[in-house]
């Protein structure tokens, strides 16, 4: 039964990832990314890593997708020309398949190094204690960097006054 759920989660992840790559609409690509991240969260649940599944859904599935969609809505799409049919996509697909094969070989060749049966599971309480005692300063630095990035995005995304106001001055005719 667990193996069937694993295959379902894997298929969901793969379907979402392929959808991200092949769709032409960026909003649909973000939604396909959400489907793929939900499949990854399902895989975490099957591996008894409920905390990682929750973080996957809340942080990536919620916050990151919302940021991507807000970024898409706030950008001026009229400034960019529509992309046409690309002639190099077969080469890109071939390179991607080659890289996937190389990574799959690297992981399968060293699979004995990643045997999780020898490791002891860590509880969510121990993980929280470790994060707040050992990693508090890097966490705060990351939060400051994110706030600076948010302020920069607001400054860049805000319309300039010259674009919003009509020209009123000597020599300008009313429209």
N, C-alpha and C positions, 0 to 999 in steps of 0.2 A: 504494500500500500504506500509506504514511504517512497519507494522508487518511482511509483507512478506520479506522485506529487512532485518529485524532483524533476522528472521529465516535463511535467506541465510548467513548472517554474522556469526551467531552462528554455522551453519553447517560447514562453511569454517574453523572456529576456531577449532571446534571439529575434523574435518577431518585432519587438519594439526597436531593437538596434538597427535592423534592416530598414524599418520604416523611417527612422531618423535619417538614414543615408540616402534613401531613394526618393523621398518626397520632395516636391519643389516648393511647397508652402512652409514657411518657417514656423508658423503657429502649429501646424500639424506635426512638424518635426519635434517641437517642444512637447506636444502631447504624446507622441511616440516615445520620447525619452522618459516621460512619466510612466508609461507602460513598462518599459525596460527596467526602470528602477524598482517598480513594484515586483517584477519577477526576481530581481536580486534580493529584495526584502523577503520574498517567499523562500528563497534559497537559504537565507540566514535563519529563518524560522525552522526550516528542516534540519539545520545544523545545531539547533538548540542555542542559538545566539540571539535571544529575543531582544536584548538591548540594541544590538547592531541593526536588527530589523526595524525597531522603533526609530532609531536615529536615521536610518535610510529613508523611511517614510516621511518623518518630520522635517529633516534638514534638506535632503536632496529632493524628495518628492514634493514637499510643500514649498519651502523657502526658495530653493534654487530655481525651480520652474516658475514661480511667481516673479522672481527677479528677471528671468529671461523674458517672460511675457511683458512685464512692464517696460523693459528695455526696448522690446520690439514696438510697443505702442508709442513710446516717447520719441523714437527716432523718426526723422523725416524721410520716409521712403520715396518721396517724389524726387529726391536728389540723386537716387541711384537708378541706373538704367536696368531694365529687366535682363536677366541672364538668359542667353539663348541656349541652344543645344551645344553641348561641349563634345568635341571630337576625341578628347583624350580620356574619356571615362573608361574605355576598355583597358587602357594601360594602368589607370589608377586602380581598377578592380583587380587586375593581375598582380600588381605590387601589393595590394592589401591582402590578397589570398596568400601570397608568398610570405609576407610578414606574419600572418596568422599561423601558417605551417611552421615557420621557424620558432615562434613562441610556444606553440603546442609541443614541438619536439623538445625544446629546452625544459619545459615543465614536466613532461613525461619522463625525460631522461634522468631527472633528479627527484623523482617522486618519493624516493625513500627518505630524502632529507625533510620532506614536509609531512611526515606521518604524524597525525595529531593524536594517535592513541597513547603516545608516551607523555603527552603534556597534560597537566592538571587544569581543569576548568576553573575560571575565576568568576566570582559572584559579582553582581552589579554593585553591591555595597563596597567591595574591595576596589572595584574599578573607579567608583566615584571618589573614594578616599585617596586613591593614587592620583587621580586627575586634579583634585583640589589641593593636595599637599605638595606634590612634586611639580605639577605643570601649571600652577596658578599664574605665574609671571608670563610665560609664553602665551597663555590663553588671553590675558589682558592686552598684551602687545598685538595679538591678532585682532582683538576687538577694536583697538585704536586704528589699526590699518584699515579695517572694514568701514569704520566711521569716516575716515578720510576719503576712502574710495566712494562712499555714498555722497559725501559733500561734493566731490569732484564730478560725479555723474549728474547731480542736480545743477551744478554750474554749467556744465557742457550742454545738458538737455534743455536748459531754460532758453527761451527765445530772446534774441537781442532786441533792444528797443527800436532799432532802425527797421526791423522787419514788421513789427506790429503797428507802428504809427504811420499815418500818411504824412507825406512831406508837406510841411506848411512853412513857407518862408518866402523871401523875395524871389520872384521869378517862377514860382511853382503855381501851376494852374490847377483849379479844382477839377476833380475827376468825376 
